[in-house]
Amino acid sequence: MTATLQALLDVFNIAAVTGFVVFLRIAAAMAFLPGFGEAVVPVRVKLAVTIAFTAVVAPAMSPAASRVAENPAALFACLWTEPMIGLAIGLVLRLMVIALEIAGTIAAQSTSLSQLFGAGGEPMTSMSHLLVTAGLALAMMAGLHTKAAALFLLSYEVLPPGALPAAESVSDWGLRHIAHAFAFGFSLAAPFVLASAIYNVALGAINRAMPQLMVSFVGAPALTAGALVLLVMAAPAGLALWLGVLDALLADPFGVPG
């Protein structure tokens, strides 16, 4: 009887340590995870989602967690290594949302729509709000929750519990993804930048040809209408491209961004 109770206690100890270690990493990543870590999501919902992800990931972590449970020093190291790894993963994924914000801001500034239909919440332009909301909805419909769970499982293969990568590796990895986010955001806004350049050149030529014409009053409505039409045409293709890049990042977050 005593041996049976001891065996059950050992199993419970491993399960508790596994859940605790997994929860540390996922809870830190959940603070920045696209869709789940948004400011509008209530804290209780974030906690429930974190526990759900922990219940999904923890069973695959039993062998590694058993080694951690047998080593108090490794368990103590997990108290600071796991949250740092989770924060790094969450921040890299958050860069994809920031890329949409950058694209919306550049597009809005290029077409003089940055102050149109101002929305609440985070300080973003109306185009940024539209792109971010549509992108997150598209990602959720494409199964972001299952891809995020697979990402967490993959992270334990690359970074086992208690192991912290070298600072230089993390720095290079983060800088590459930051540079990729800015470049990708500008790429999504390129049609608006190009259209704005063509518009301003044409407006300058008209102004030189007819100085008496108030081209700013004539051209402003055309710029607004053209920007809205271009948004309707370019947004679906841009969001589809963004979803493909996000899927590639979720499948291989530790690789070199393309």
N, C-alpha and C positions, 0 to 999 in steps of 0.2 A: 504493500500500500504506500509506504513511504517512497519507494523507488518510483512508483507511478506518479505520485504528486511532484517529486523532484523533476521527473521528465516533463510533466506539464508545465512546471514553473520555468524550466529552461526554454521550452517552446514559447511561452508567453513573454519571457525576457527578450528573446530574439525578435519576436514580432513587435514588441514595444520599441526596441531600439531601431528596428527597421523603419517603422512608421515615423519615429522622431527624426531620424536622419533624413529621410525622404521629405518630410514636411519642411525641414529647414531650407532645403534647396528650392522646392517648389513655391513655398510662401514668398521667398525673396524674388523669384522670377515673376510671380503673379503680380507684383507691384507695377511692373512695366509691360507685361504680356499684352500684345494687341487684342482688343476686344474685351478681355477679362479684366485688364488692369486700368480701364478708363476711369476718369474722375467721376463720371456720372453713375458708375456701378456702385451700389451700396457695399459697405464693408462686410456686412453679414453675408451677402451673396459671394463676395470674393473669398471669405473664409469657407463657405460651403463648397465652392468650386475647388479650392485648395485641398480640402479634405477628400473630395471625390478623386482628384488627380492622385493624391497620396495613396488612396485605396487601390487605384489601378496600377500604379508604378511599384508599390512596395513588394508585392509577391515576387516580382522578378529580381528583387534586391536581396533576397534572403541569404545567399552564399556570402556576398560581400558584407552584409550587415552582421552576420554571425562572427566574422573576423573582427569587426569593430566592437561588438559586444564583449568579446573576450579580451579586448585590449582597452583599458580605461584611458590610456594616453591618446589612442586614436579617437575614442569617443569625445574626449575633451577638444581635440583638434577640429573635429567636425563642427563644433559650436561656432567657429569663425570661418572655416574654409567653405562649408556648404552654403551659408548665406552669400558669401562673396562670389562663388561660382554661379549661384542662382541670379544674383544681380547682374553679372556679366552677360549671362544668356538673355535675360529679360531686356537689358539695354540694347543689345544687338538686334533683337526682334523689334524693339520700339523704334529703331532707326528707319524701319520700313514705313511706319506711320509718319515719322518726321519727314520722310521723302515726299509723301503726299502733301503734307503741310507746306513744304518748300515749293513744290510744283504749283499749288494753289496760290501761294503768295506771289510768286514770280508772274504767274498768269494774270492775277488781279492787278498787280502794279503795272504790268505792260499794257493792259487794256483799260486802265482807269476805272476799274470796278472794285477797288479795294475797300471802299466805304459803302458799297451797295448791299442792302439787306443785312446789316450787321447782326450777328447771332450771339447769344450768350455763351456762358461756359468759358472755355479756354480762349485767350486772345488770339483769334485767327480771323483771316478774311473769310468772306462768304464762300468763295471758291474752295478755300481750304476745308471749311466745314463740310461742304458738299462732297468733295473728293474723299475726305477721311471717313465720313459716315457711309458713303457708298462702298468704299473699299473694305471697311470692317464688316458690313453686311454681306458683301460678296465672299469674304474669307470665311465667315461663319457658315454660310450656305455651302461652301466647298469642303466643310469638315475640319475646321480649324482645331476643334477639340481633340479629335483623333490624331491629327498631325502633331499637336503639341505634346500629347502623351507619348507618341513615338519619339519625339525629340528628347524628352526627359529620359526615356530609356536609353537612347543613344548617348546622352551626356554621361551616363554612368559607365559606359564602355570606354569613353575617351578619358574621363576624369572620375576615377573611382572615389568613394567616400574617404575623406581625410587627405586627399592628394590635391595640392594646389600647384598649378602650372607656374613656370618661371615668369617673372614680371615682364621681361622683354617680349616673351611670346604673347602675353596678354595685351601688351601695349601695341605691338605690331598688328595683332588680330583686330583690336578695336579701331586703330587708325585706318586700316584698310576698309573696314565696314563703314566708318564715318565718311571717308572720301567717296565710297561707292554710293552712299545715301545722297550726298549733295549732287554728285554727277547724275545719278538716276533721276532725282527731282528736277534738275534742269532739263534733262532729256524729255521728261513728260510735259514740261512747259514750253518746249521748243516751238511748237506750232504757234503759240500765242506771241512769243517773242518775235518770231519771223513775221507774223501778220502785223504786229505793232510797228516793226521797222519799215515794212512796205507802206503801211498807212501814213506814217510820219514823212517818209520821202515823198509820197504822192501829195500829201497836204502841203509840204513845202514848195513843190513845183507849182501847185495851183495858186498858192499865195504869191509866188513871184510872177505868175502870168496875170493874175487879177488882184492887184494889191488892195483895191477898194472893196473886195468881197471879204466878209467876216468868216473866214474859213473855220475858225474854232467853233462858231455857233452852228455851222452847217455840218462839220465833220464829227462833232461829238455824238450826236444821235446815231450816225452811221457806225462809229467805233463801238458804241454800246451794243447795237443790234448785231454787228458782225461778231463781237466777242461772245455773245450769247449763242449765236448759231454755231460758231466754232466750238464752243463748249459742248453743245449737244452732239456734234459730230466726232470730236476728239476724245471725250471722256470715256465712252465705252471701250474704245481701243486701248486707251491709256490704262484703264483699270484692269483690263484683261492682261495686259503686259505686266502690270504690277502684281497681279495674283500669281502669274507664272514665276516671277522673281521671288515672291514670298514663299511659294511652294519649294523652290530650289533651296532657299535659305533654311527652311524647316527640315528639309531632307539632309542637308549637309551644312550645319551652322558653323562648323570649325574649319571649313575649307576657305579657299580664296574666292571672294565675291567676283562674279563675272560681269 
